[in-house]
Amino acid sequence: MKILILNSSPRRHGNVSKMLEVMRREAEEKGAEVIYVYVSELNVRPCIGCMKCRSALRCCLPEDGAQRVLQAVKEVDALIIGAPCYWGNLPGELKVLFDRMVYGLMGENAWGMPLPLHKGKKAVVVSASTTPFPFNILYNQTRGVVKALKEILKWSGFKLVKAIEKGGTGKRPDLSEKEIAACRKAVRRLWRT
Ligand SMILES: Cc1cc2nc3c(=O)[nH]c(=O)nc-3n(C[C@H](O)[C@H](O)[C@H](O)COP(=O)(O)O)c2cc1C
């Protein structure tokens, strides 16, 4: 099993990073080969929307971090995405990265309908927000992040096997035993058929 972890929190010791660290360890203990990317350290130019990639099947912008991450996405069996809640959505840098990878994630059939290019692959999402539970879900805070990522994953062919949403990070920055167990369990789901 080859897994790509995309950490879009710029905080190395923040909540998302802590959850991803538990997941990385669990995946490695199960024998996975893990590629770990800090999205905030990549150099990625925003998509210019030219749509040339639809026919050229490559991005017309000069090579940067986006093409390198896309290569990794193509090589792996599963994705683990860590995304803090920023304005009820995913961090801008992660959105920019997914925009730039569109041609390698989703194709188009002859009628212009989406063609998921990663069918059979799985994904896990982790998010965190200061809005406490259950309002992080009811008010679309971490839930907004999960919904946005679901859209990208669905049309790319990834099956979302688990989303973990941690609320109330301002008052509760450490991971509970229950949260650690949930992170480990979510990773193990990637091995299930
Ligand atoms: C730019 C920005 C926007 C944010 N927007 C929200 C928000 O809409 N709702 C919320 O509950 N928390 C929001 N937060 C708080 C973060 O979600 C919270 O600090 C979370 O723990 C960040 O994840 P991290 O600990 O992994 O860095 C925002 C933080 C930043 C920096």
The ligand as an SDF file (V2000), in Angstrom:
LIG
                    3D

 31 33  0  0  0  0  0  0  0  0999 V2000
   -7.5880   32.1600    8.2720 C   0  0  0  0  0  0  0  0  0  0  0  0
   -8.2910   31.3480    9.3020 C   0  0  0  0  0  0  0  0  0  0  0  0
   -9.6570   31.1300    9.1720 C   0  0  0  0  0  0  0  0  0  0  0  0
  -10.3250   30.3670   10.1130 C   0  0  0  0  0  0  0  0  0  0  0  0
  -11.6670   30.1620    9.9540 N   0  0  0  0  0  0  0  0  0  0  0  0
  -12.3280   29.4140   10.8680 C   0  0  0  0  0  0  0  0  0  0  0  0
  -13.7230   29.1630   10.7040 C   0  0  0  0  0  0  0  0  0  0  0  0
  -14.3560   29.5560    9.7410 O   0  0  0  0  0  0  0  0  0  0  0  0
  -14.3500   28.4320   11.6720 N   0  0  0  0  0  0  0  0  0  0  0  0
  -13.6860   27.9410   12.7700 C   0  0  0  0  0  0  0  0  0  0  0  0
  -14.3040   27.3040   13.6130 O   0  0  0  0  0  0  0  0  0  0  0  0
  -12.3580   28.1360   12.9260 N   0  0  0  0  0  0  0  0  0  0  0  0
  -11.6620   28.8540   12.0050 C   0  0  0  0  0  0  0  0  0  0  0  0
  -10.3140   29.0610   12.1460 N   0  0  0  0  0  0  0  0  0  0  0  0
   -9.6000   28.4070   13.2660 C   0  0  0  0  0  0  0  0  0  0  0  0
   -8.9280   27.1130   12.8370 C   0  0  0  0  0  0  0  0  0  0  0  0
   -9.8300   26.2550   12.1650 O   0  0  0  0  0  0  0  0  0  0  0  0
   -8.3650   26.3820   14.0690 C   0  0  0  0  0  0  0  0  0  0  0  0
   -7.3670   27.1900   14.6600 O   0  0  0  0  0  0  0  0  0  0  0  0
   -7.8120   25.0070   13.7480 C   0  0  0  0  0  0  0  0  0  0  0  0
   -7.4100   24.3960   14.9500 O   0  0  0  0  0  0  0  0  0  0  0  0
   -6.6360   25.1030   12.7790 C   0  0  0  0  0  0  0  0  0  0  0  0
   -6.0660   23.8370   12.5680 O   0  0  0  0  0  0  0  0  0  0  0  0
   -4.5850   23.5340   13.0830 P   0  0  0  0  0  0  0  0  0  0  0  0
   -4.6770   23.5000   14.5860 O   0  0  0  0  0  0  0  0  0  0  0  0
   -4.2500   22.2150   12.5190 O   0  0  0  0  0  0  0  0  0  0  0  0
   -3.7010   24.6070   12.5830 O   0  0  0  0  0  0  0  0  0  0  0  0
   -9.6190   29.8060   11.2210 C   0  0  0  0  0  0  0  0  0  0  0  0
   -8.2450   30.0280   11.3300 C   0  0  0  0  0  0  0  0  0  0  0  0
   -7.5820   30.7760   10.3850 C   0  0  0  0  0  0  0  0  0  0  0  0
   -6.0940   30.9720   10.5210 C   0  0  0  0  0  0  0  0  0  0  0  0
  1  2  1  0
  2  3  1  0
  2 30  2  0
  3  4  2  0
  4  5  1  0
  4 28  1  0
  5  6  2  0
  6  7  1  0
  6 13  1  0
  7  8  2  0
  7  9  1  0
  9 10  1  0
 10 11  2  0
 10 12  1  0
 12 13  2  0
 13 14  1  0
 14 15  1  0
 14 28  1  0
 15 16  1  0
 16 17  1  0
 16 18  1  0
 18 19  1  0
 18 20  1  0
 20 21  1  0
 20 22  1  0
 22 23  1  0
 23 24  1  0
 24 25  2  0
 24 26  1  0
 24 27  1  0
 28 29  2  0
 29 30  1  0
 30 31  1  0
M  END
$$$$
